[in-house]
Amino acid sequence: MKIRIWIPLIAIYLIWGSTYLAIRFAIETIPPFLMASSRFLFPGFLLYFWRRVAGDPRPSLLEWRSTIVIGLLLLVGGNGGVTWAEQFIPSGVAALIIGSVPLWIIVLNLFKPEGRHLDKVVIYGAILGFFGIALLIGPSQLFGTSSNINPLGVIAILLAAIFWSAGSLFGRNAHLPTSPLLSTGMEFIAGGIGLFILSGLTGEFSKFSFSLISVRSFLSLIYLMVFGSLIGFVAYTWLLRNAPITLVSTYAYVNPLIAILIGHRLAQEPLNLRIFTAAVIIISSVFLINNNIIKNSPSKQKKVQFLSIE
């Protein structure tokens, strides 16, 4: 049983840690929103029809409404923002900032009455995490006085993290299908359609040509479809039902590190003392927050289910 658990867990470590660099390669010759739309639409329809044929009941209108909202927040605002931002910032930095989503969830929770009574460990973890983000992208990066990171990319990735957090919070209490894979397929369809519309609105259709797609971009898109979306989510859903949630949640700490190392190794992205220190600080803060939430949550699986769109 331990081997059966560790194989999909390591697969998630490697697959979701590598998707950020795959996104960067894919958008080299494919417009970002169109690429993201393609990445989710095909797996979404496949998951949906697979689960319907397998016997899952037809979703209600309320369930469709919930998954549409989640798909728009997570995939259009979150993943779409990440994909667009990676035109300007290293994939490892993007992964590290997105890895800080639990920090933004804490901030958004402060606007809810029940979210204003936070455990001291969570507060300390959030403060530590935002210090790490400040170290990573501080004023010199955000206002463009440093040449290391494009400020447009920084702003886009921060907004993506906020959208991601909002989608995660909404999904905790949303009315969803009982089948996680059916729900995921519906979210993929909603997000994919939203990204396709956004691609048209931003004029990407006029810039796109199949003849311009490089082999590396095409293979990266296929990798994102098959491994990042289909295999990754099937493995993740299986783990949620068969492995301790404390073990499953470790992907949130491992993925950014793998993204940074892969980006440095395969794309010569920067890996300096500032990035390394910020990574240690942010990942430590996420560990403090996640560990505290999981220990005190009456519904442990649902709390992390929507933090995993990579």
Protein Blocks (a to p, Z undefined) as FASTA:
>chain_A
ZZmmmmmmmmmmmmmmmmmmmmmmmmmmgcfklmmmmmmmmmmmmmmmmmmmnopacddf
klmmmmmmmmmmmmmmmmmmmmmmmmmbcfklmmmmmmmmmmmmmmmmmmpmklmmccfk
lmmmmmmmmmmmmmmmmmklmnopackbcfklmmmmmmmmmmmmmmmmmmmmmccdfblk
lmmmmmmmmmmmmmmmmmmmnommmmgcfklpcfklmmmmmmmmmmmmmmmmmmmmmmmm
mpcfklmmmmmmmmmmmmmmmmmmmnopacdfklmmmmmmmmmmmmmmmmmmmmmpcblm
lmmmmmmcZZ
